Amino acid sequence: MGFFDRLKKGLTRTRETLTAKIGTAVLGYADISDDLLDEIEEILIMADVGVSTTEKLMQEVRKGIKKKEIHTPADLKPFLENKITEILLEGGAGVRMAAVGPTVILIVGVNGAGKTTTIGKLSAFYNYYGKKVMLAAADTFRAAAIDQLEIWGKRTGAEVIKHEEGSDPAAVVFDAVKAAKARGIDILIVDTAGRLQTKTNLMSELEKINRVVGREIPGAPHETLLVLDATTGQNAVSQAKLFTQSAPVTGVVLTKLDGTAKGGVVIGIKSELSIPIKWIGVGEGIEDLRPFSAEEYSKALFDK
């Protein structure tokens, strides 16, 4: 099964709660009415598109009705498909790479979102394409995080730079950057602690890591990716808002899309926060994390 087929299969529950329900709703009405529009609005909210994004889409629908772009209930679904696709396509989602020397990717997110697994899968992805990968275990507050990263390093052929539990995360990153430059590493992926409840400490820690990396490699980190669990729906949007206050997040990795009916959160994150979705995960397999394509996501979501 190719990745698009896995994506389409992974979005089955989201399609059932979003696009299939919209299709069913419009069949029940002969004319466009307030009741029909209320029903569509409720469907969007229940699919975790988010209240503000839903309001924005419904405003577009009402404009479309006034401008005679929507004539019958049957016109509503393709109209919404186009508007949602426009949201997904805004801004692009390419991964920024260094012109010279190691590309540094900082990984942030709360514990439990799938941060370490994401790092392992990113390592496998780049290794498959012939890149030399190094991992930095800068989540020094959890021994389990360091151990898990070492397992992923062995599994994907990536060297892991680590210190003892409780060490200064910035010191780990400093050593990793030095090693990456000396050994001709293409991609350095840095794990960080996920402790949102101590936001001030987290912010100062991330700022210190950024300073260390930027001093050694101008322009680094090239990406700061926030890992979010799609199954948490609107909580993922709340986490994204908090993390963007603490770190210069350049993109989102959305995991566990295959296990949720809340895949509409992709639309909400893109619309409300203007942060590009850069990677998505649709399964447990090592190959089930891929760069996000708005076109493919829209095609899979609307079963085209």
C-alpha positions as a Markdown table, in Angstrom:
| # | Residue | x | y | z |
|---|---|---|---|---|
| 1 | Met | 0.0 | 0.0 | 0.0 |
| 2 | Gly | 1.5 | 3.4 | -1.0 |
| 3 | Phe | 1.5 | 6.3 | 1.3 |
| 4 | Phe | -1.5 | 8.0 | -0.3 |
| 5 | Asp | -3.6 | 4.9 | 0.1 |
| 6 | Arg | -2.4 | 4.7 | 3.8 |
| 7 | Leu | -3.3 | 8.4 | 4.2 |
| 8 | Lys | -6.7 | 7.8 | 2.7 |
| 9 | Lys | -7.3 | 4.8 | 4.9 |
| 10 | Gly | -6.0 | 6.7 | 7.9 |
| 11 | Leu | -8.5 | 9.6 | 7.3 |
| 12 | Thr | -11.5 | 7.2 | 7.2 |
| 13 | Arg | -12.9 | 8.3 | 10.6 |
| 14 | Thr | -12.4 | 12.0 | 9.8 |
| 15 | Arg | -14.1 | 11.6 | 6.4 |
| 16 | Glu | -17.1 | 9.9 | 8.2 |
| 17 | Thr | -17.4 | 12.8 | 10.7 |
| 18 | Leu | -16.8 | 15.6 | 8.2 |
| 19 | Thr | -17.2 | 15.2 | 4.5 |
| 20 | Ala | -19.5 | 12.2 | 4.5 |
| 21 | Lys | -21.8 | 13.9 | 7.0 |
| 22 | Ile | -21.9 | 17.1 | 4.9 |
| 23 | Gly | -22.8 | 15.0 | 1.9 |
| 24 | Thr | -25.6 | 13.3 | 3.8 |
| 25 | Ala | -26.9 | 16.6 | 5.3 |
| 26 | Val | -27.3 | 18.3 | 1.9 |
| 27 | Leu | -29.3 | 15.3 | 0.6 |
| 28 | Gly | -31.9 | 16.0 | 3.3 |
| 29 | Tyr | -32.8 | 19.5 | 2.0 |
| 30 | Ala | -34.5 | 20.7 | -1.1 |
| 31 | Asp | -33.4 | 24.3 | -0.6 |
| 32 | Ile | -30.7 | 26.1 | 1.3 |
| 33 | Ser | -32.1 | 27.1 | 4.7 |
| 34 | Asp | -30.8 | 28.3 | 8.0 |
| 35 | Asp | -31.4 | 24.8 | 9.4 |
| 36 | Leu | -29.1 | 23.3 | 6.8 |
| 37 | Leu | -26.4 | 25.9 | 7.4 |
| 38 | Asp | -26.7 | 25.3 | 11.2 |
| 39 | Glu | -26.3 | 21.5 | 10.6 |
| 40 | Ile | -23.2 | 22.0 | 8.5 |
| 41 | Glu | -21.7 | 24.4 | 11.1 |
| 42 | Glu | -22.2 | 21.8 | 13.8 |
| 43 | Ile | -20.6 | 19.1 | 11.6 |
| 44 | Leu | -17.5 | 21.2 | 11.1 |
| 45 | Ile | -17.2 | 21.9 | 14.8 |
| 46 | Met | -17.7 | 18.2 | 15.7 |
| 47 | Ala | -14.9 | 17.3 | 13.3 |
| 48 | Asp | -12.6 | 19.6 | 15.4 |
| 49 | Val | -12.1 | 22.1 | 12.6 |
| 50 | Gly | -12.4 | 24.7 | 15.4 |
| 51 | Val | -14.9 | 27.4 | 16.2 |
| 52 | Ser | -13.1 | 30.4 | 14.6 |
| 53 | Thr | -12.2 | 28.4 | 11.5 |
| 54 | Thr | -15.8 | 27.1 | 11.2 |
| 55 | Glu | -17.1 | 30.7 | 11.6 |
| 56 | Lys | -14.7 | 31.8 | 8.8 |
| 57 | Leu | -15.9 | 29.0 | 6.5 |
| 58 | Met | -19.6 | 29.7 | 7.2 |
| 59 | Gln | -19.0 | 33.4 | 6.4 |
| 60 | Glu | -17.5 | 32.2 | 3.0 |
| 61 | Val | -20.6 | 30.0 | 2.5 |
| 62 | Arg | -23.0 | 32.9 | 3.1 |
| 63 | Lys | -21.0 | 35.2 | 0.8 |
| 64 | Gly | -21.1 | 32.4 | -1.8 |
| 65 | Ile | -24.9 | 32.3 | -1.5 |
| 66 | Lys | -25.2 | 36.1 | -1.9 |
| 67 | Lys | -22.9 | 36.1 | -4.9 |
| 68 | Lys | -24.9 | 33.2 | -6.5 |
| 69 | Glu | -21.9 | 30.9 | -6.4 |
| 70 | Ile | -24.0 | 28.5 | -4.4 |
| 71 | His | -27.5 | 27.8 | -5.9 |
| 72 | Thr | -28.6 | 24.5 | -4.3 |
| 73 | Pro | -27.7 | 22.3 | -1.3 |
| 74 | Ala | -25.7 | 20.1 | -3.6 |
| 75 | Asp | -23.3 | 23.0 | -4.4 |
| 76 | Leu | -22.4 | 23.4 | -0.7 |
| 77 | Lys | -20.0 | 20.4 | -0.5 |
| 78 | Pro | -17.8 | 21.2 | -3.5 |
| 79 | Phe | -17.8 | 24.9 | -2.3 |
| 80 | Leu | -16.5 | 23.9 | 1.1 |
| 81 | Glu | -14.0 | 21.5 | -0.4 |
| 82 | Asn | -12.5 | 24.3 | -2.4 |
| 83 | Lys | -12.4 | 26.7 | 0.6 |
| 84 | Ile | -10.8 | 24.1 | 2.9 |
| 85 | Thr | -8.2 | 23.2 | 0.2 |
| 86 | Glu | -7.4 | 26.9 | -0.1 |
| 87 | Ile | -6.7 | 27.1 | 3.6 |
| 88 | Leu | -4.5 | 24.0 | 3.5 |
| 89 | Leu | -2.5 | 25.3 | 0.5 |
| 90 | Glu | -1.8 | 28.7 | 2.1 |
| 91 | Gly | 1.9 | 29.4 | 2.8 |
| 92 | Gly | 3.4 | 26.1 | 1.6 |
| 93 | Ala | 5.0 | 23.5 | 3.7 |
| 94 | Gly | 8.5 | 22.8 | 2.5 |
| 95 | Val | 11.2 | 21.7 | 4.9 |
| 96 | Arg | 14.0 | 24.3 | 5.1 |
| 97 | Met | 17.5 | 22.8 | 4.7 |
| 98 | Ala | 21.0 | 24.3 | 5.3 |
| 99 | Ala | 22.9 | 25.5 | 2.2 |
| 100 | Val | 26.1 | 24.4 | 3.8 |
| 101 | Gly | 26.9 | 22.1 | 6.7 |
| 102 | Pro | 24.4 | 20.3 | 9.0 |
| 103 | Thr | 20.7 | 21.0 | 8.9 |
| 104 | Val | 19.6 | 21.4 | 12.5 |
| 105 | Ile | 16.0 | 20.4 | 13.3 |
| 106 | Leu | 14.7 | 21.2 | 16.8 |
| 107 | Ile | 11.8 | 19.0 | 18.0 |
| 108 | Val | 9.5 | 20.4 | 20.7 |
| 109 | Gly | 6.2 | 19.2 | 22.1 |
| 110 | Val | 4.5 | 17.9 | 25.3 |
| 111 | Asn | 5.5 | 14.4 | 26.6 |
| 112 | Gly | 3.2 | 11.8 | 25.2 |
| 113 | Ala | 2.6 | 13.5 | 21.8 |
| 114 | Gly | 4.9 | 11.1 | 20.1 |
| 115 | Lys | 8.1 | 13.3 | 20.1 |
| 116 | Thr | 10.7 | 10.6 | 20.4 |
| 117 | Thr | 9.0 | 8.2 | 17.9 |
| 118 | Thr | 8.7 | 11.1 | 15.5 |
| 119 | Ile | 12.5 | 11.7 | 15.8 |
| 120 | Gly | 13.1 | 8.1 | 15.1 |
| 121 | Lys | 10.9 | 8.1 | 12.0 |
| 122 | Leu | 12.5 | 11.3 | 10.7 |
| 123 | Ser | 15.9 | 9.7 | 11.2 |
| 124 | Ala | 14.7 | 6.7 | 9.2 |
| 125 | Phe | 13.3 | 8.9 | 6.4 |
| 126 | Tyr | 16.5 | 10.9 | 5.9 |
| 127 | Asn | 18.6 | 7.8 | 6.3 |
| 128 | Tyr | 16.6 | 6.2 | 3.5 |
| 129 | Tyr | 17.5 | 9.1 | 1.2 |
| 130 | Gly | 21.2 | 8.7 | 1.9 |
| 131 | Lys | 21.6 | 11.4 | 4.5 |
| 132 | Lys | 23.9 | 11.0 | 7.5 |
| 133 | Val | 21.8 | 11.6 | 10.6 |
| 134 | Met | 22.8 | 12.4 | 14.2 |
| 135 | Leu | 20.4 | 12.6 | 17.2 |
| 136 | Ala | 20.9 | 14.8 | 20.3 |
| 137 | Ala | 19.3 | 13.6 | 23.5 |
| 138 | Ala | 18.6 | 17.1 | 25.0 |
| 139 | Asp | 15.5 | 15.9 | 27.0 |
| 140 | Thr | 17.8 | 15.2 | 29.9 |
| 141 | Phe | 15.0 | 15.3 | 32.5 |
| 142 | Arg | 13.8 | 11.8 | 31.6 |
| 143 | Ala | 16.1 | 8.8 | 31.5 |
| 144 | Ala | 13.5 | 7.0 | 29.4 |
| 145 | Ala | 13.7 | 9.6 | 26.7 |
| 146 | Ile | 17.5 | 9.2 | 26.4 |
| 147 | Asp | 17.1 | 5.4 | 26.3 |
| 148 | Gln | 14.3 | 5.5 | 23.7 |
| 149 | Leu | 16.4 | 7.8 | 21.5 |
| 150 | Glu | 19.4 | 5.4 | 21.7 |
| 151 | Ile | 17.1 | 2.5 | 20.5 |
| 152 | Trp | 15.9 | 4.6 | 17.6 |
| 153 | Gly | 19.6 | 5.5 | 16.8 |
| 154 | Lys | 20.5 | 1.9 | 16.6 |
| 155 | Arg | 17.4 | 1.1 | 14.5 |
| 156 | Thr | 18.1 | 3.8 | 12.0 |
| 157 | Gly | 21.8 | 3.9 | 11.9 |
| 158 | Ala | 22.1 | 7.4 | 13.5 |
| 159 | Glu | 24.7 | 8.3 | 16.1 |
| 160 | Val | 23.3 | 9.6 | 19.4 |
| 161 | Ile | 25.0 | 12.3 | 21.5 |
| 162 | Lys | 23.9 | 12.2 | 25.1 |
| 163 | His | 25.0 | 13.2 | 28.6 |
| 164 | Glu | 23.8 | 11.9 | 32.0 |
| 165 | Glu | 20.2 | 12.4 | 33.2 |
| 166 | Gly | 19.8 | 15.8 | 34.7 |
| 167 | Ser | 22.6 | 17.4 | 32.6 |
| 168 | Asp | 22.3 | 20.9 | 31.0 |
| 169 | Pro | 20.4 | 20.3 | 27.7 |
| 170 | Ala | 22.3 | 23.2 | 26.0 |
| 171 | Ala | 25.6 | 21.4 | 26.8 |
| 172 | Val | 24.3 | 18.3 | 25.1 |
| 173 | Val | 23.3 | 20.3 | 22.0 |
| 174 | Phe | 26.7 | 22.1 | 22.0 |
| 175 | Asp | 28.5 | 18.8 | 21.9 |
| 176 | Ala | 26.2 | 17.4 | 19.2 |
| 177 | Val | 26.7 | 20.5 | 17.0 |
| 178 | Lys | 30.5 | 20.2 | 17.3 |
| 179 | Ala | 30.3 | 16.5 | 16.5 |
| 180 | Ala | 28.0 | 17.0 | 13.6 |
| 181 | Lys | 30.3 | 19.6 | 12.0 |
| 182 | Ala | 33.4 | 17.4 | 12.6 |
| 183 | Arg | 31.9 | 14.2 | 11.2 |
| 184 | Gly | 30.2 | 15.6 | 8.1 |
| 185 | Ile | 26.6 | 15.0 | 9.4 |
| 186 | Asp | 23.8 | 16.1 | 7.1 |
| 187 | Ile | 20.9 | 16.2 | 9.5 |
| 188 | Leu | 21.1 | 16.9 | 13.3 |
| 189 | Ile | 17.8 | 16.2 | 15.1 |
| 190 | Val | 17.5 | 17.6 | 18.6 |
| 191 | Asp | 15.1 | 16.2 | 21.2 |
| 192 | Thr | 13.9 | 18.7 | 23.9 |
| 193 | Ala | 12.0 | 18.4 | 27.1 |
| 194 | Gly | 8.2 | 18.7 | 26.9 |
| 195 | Arg | 7.2 | 20.4 | 30.1 |
| 196 | Leu | 4.5 | 22.9 | 29.3 |
| 197 | Gln | 3.5 | 23.3 | 33.0 |
| 198 | Thr | 6.9 | 25.0 | 33.6 |
| 199 | Lys | 6.5 | 27.4 | 30.7 |
| 200 | Thr | 9.1 | 30.0 | 31.9 |
| 201 | Asn | 11.8 | 27.3 | 32.4 |
| 202 | Leu | 10.9 | 25.8 | 29.0 |
| 203 | Met | 11.2 | 29.1 | 27.2 |
| 204 | Ser | 14.6 | 30.0 | 28.8 |
| 205 | Glu | 15.8 | 26.5 | 28.0 |
| 206 | Leu | 14.8 | 26.7 | 24.4 |
| 207 | Glu | 16.2 | 30.2 | 24.1 |
| 208 | Lys | 19.6 | 28.9 | 25.4 |
| 209 | Ile | 19.6 | 25.9 | 23.0 |
| 210 | Asn | 18.8 | 28.3 | 20.1 |
| 211 | Arg | 21.7 | 30.6 | 21.1 |
| 212 | Val | 24.1 | 27.7 | 21.3 |
| 213 | Val | 23.1 | 26.3 | 17.9 |
| 214 | Gly | 23.0 | 29.7 | 16.2 |
| 215 | Arg | 26.5 | 30.6 | 17.5 |
| 216 | Glu | 28.0 | 27.4 | 16.0 |
| 217 | Ile | 25.9 | 27.3 | 12.8 |
| 218 | Pro | 24.7 | 30.6 | 11.4 |
| 219 | Gly | 21.0 | 30.4 | 10.6 |
| 220 | Ala | 20.4 | 27.3 | 12.8 |
| 221 | Pro | 18.1 | 25.8 | 13.9 |
| 222 | His | 16.7 | 25.6 | 10.4 |
| 223 | Glu | 13.5 | 24.1 | 11.6 |
| 224 | Thr | 11.7 | 24.1 | 15.0 |
| 225 | Leu | 9.0 | 21.4 | 14.6 |
| 226 | Leu | 6.1 | 21.1 | 17.1 |
| 227 | Val | 4.9 | 17.5 | 17.5 |
| 228 | Leu | 1.1 | 17.3 | 18.2 |
| 229 | Asp | -1.2 | 14.4 | 18.8 |
| 230 | Ala | -4.1 | 14.6 | 16.4 |
| 231 | Thr | -6.3 | 12.5 | 18.7 |
| 232 | Thr | -6.4 | 15.4 | 21.2 |
| 233 | Gly | -8.3 | 17.6 | 18.7 |
| 234 | Gln | -8.7 | 21.2 | 19.9 |
| 235 | Asn | -6.2 | 20.5 | 22.8 |
| 236 | Ala | -3.6 | 20.2 | 20.1 |
| 237 | Val | -4.5 | 23.7 | 18.9 |
| 238 | Ser | -4.2 | 25.0 | 22.5 |
| 239 | Gln | -0.8 | 23.4 | 22.9 |
| 240 | Ala | 0.3 | 25.0 | 19.6 |
| 241 | Lys | -0.7 | 28.4 | 20.8 |
| 242 | Leu | 1.3 | 27.9 | 24.1 |
| 243 | Phe | 4.4 | 26.6 | 22.3 |
| 244 | Thr | 4.4 | 29.5 | 19.8 |
| 245 | Gln | 4.7 | 31.8 | 22.8 |
| 246 | Ser | 7.7 | 29.9 | 24.0 |
| 247 | Ala | 9.6 | 29.0 | 20.8 |
| 248 | Pro | 9.8 | 30.2 | 17.2 |
| 249 | Val | 7.9 | 27.2 | 15.8 |
| 250 | Thr | 8.4 | 26.9 | 12.0 |
| 251 | Gly | 6.1 | 23.9 | 11.5 |
| 252 | Val | 3.9 | 21.2 | 12.9 |
| 253 | Val | 4.3 | 17.4 | 12.9 |
| 254 | Leu | 0.8 | 15.9 | 13.4 |
| 255 | Thr | 0.9 | 12.3 | 14.6 |
| 256 | Lys | -1.8 | 9.6 | 15.0 |
| 257 | Leu | -4.1 | 10.9 | 12.3 |
| 258 | Asp | -5.1 | 7.3 | 11.6 |
| 259 | Gly | -6.6 | 6.8 | 15.1 |
| 260 | Thr | -8.9 | 9.8 | 15.2 |
| 261 | Ala | -12.1 | 11.3 | 13.8 |
| 262 | Lys | -10.6 | 14.7 | 14.7 |
| 263 | Gly | -8.4 | 15.1 | 11.5 |
| 264 | Gly | -10.2 | 18.4 | 10.9 |
| 265 | Val | -7.7 | 19.8 | 13.4 |
| 266 | Val | -5.3 | 20.1 | 10.5 |
| 267 | Ile | -7.5 | 22.7 | 9.0 |
| 268 | Gly | -7.9 | 24.6 | 12.3 |
| 269 | Ile | -4.2 | 24.7 | 13.0 |
| 270 | Lys | -3.4 | 26.0 | 9.6 |
| 271 | Ser | -6.2 | 28.6 | 9.7 |
| 272 | Glu | -6.0 | 29.8 | 13.2 |
| 273 | Leu | -2.2 | 29.8 | 13.8 |
| 274 | Ser | -0.8 | 30.1 | 10.3 |
| 275 | Ile | 1.8 | 27.5 | 11.1 |
| 276 | Pro | 2.5 | 25.1 | 8.2 |
| 277 | Ile | 1.9 | 21.4 | 8.7 |
| 278 | Lys | 5.2 | 19.9 | 7.6 |
| 279 | Trp | 4.9 | 16.2 | 8.5 |
| 280 | Ile | 2.0 | 13.9 | 9.2 |
| 281 | Gly | 1.8 | 10.4 | 10.7 |
| 282 | Val | -0.8 | 7.9 | 9.7 |
| 283 | Gly | 0.3 | 4.7 | 11.4 |
| 284 | Glu | 2.7 | 2.9 | 13.7 |
| 285 | Gly | 5.1 | 1.8 | 10.9 |
| 286 | Ile | 8.5 | 3.4 | 10.5 |
| 287 | Glu | 7.5 | 4.5 | 7.0 |
| 288 | Asp | 4.2 | 6.0 | 8.1 |
| 289 | Leu | 5.6 | 9.5 | 8.7 |
| 290 | Arg | 5.8 | 11.6 | 5.5 |
| 291 | Pro | 6.1 | 15.3 | 4.4 |
| 292 | Phe | 2.7 | 16.9 | 4.4 |
| 293 | Ser | 1.1 | 17.6 | 1.0 |
| 294 | Ala | -2.0 | 19.8 | 1.1 |
| 295 | Glu | -3.1 | 18.5 | -2.3 |
| 296 | Glu | -2.9 | 14.9 | -1.1 |
| 297 | Tyr | -4.5 | 15.6 | 2.2 |
| 298 | Ser | -7.4 | 17.3 | 0.5 |
| 299 | Lys | -7.7 | 14.6 | -2.1 |
| 300 | Ala | -7.8 | 11.9 | 0.6 |
| 301 | Leu | -10.1 | 13.9 | 2.9 |
| 302 | Phe | -12.7 | 14.4 | 0.2 |
| 303 | Asp | -12.3 | 11.0 | -1.3 |
| 304 | Lys | -11.5 | 12.3 | -4.8 |
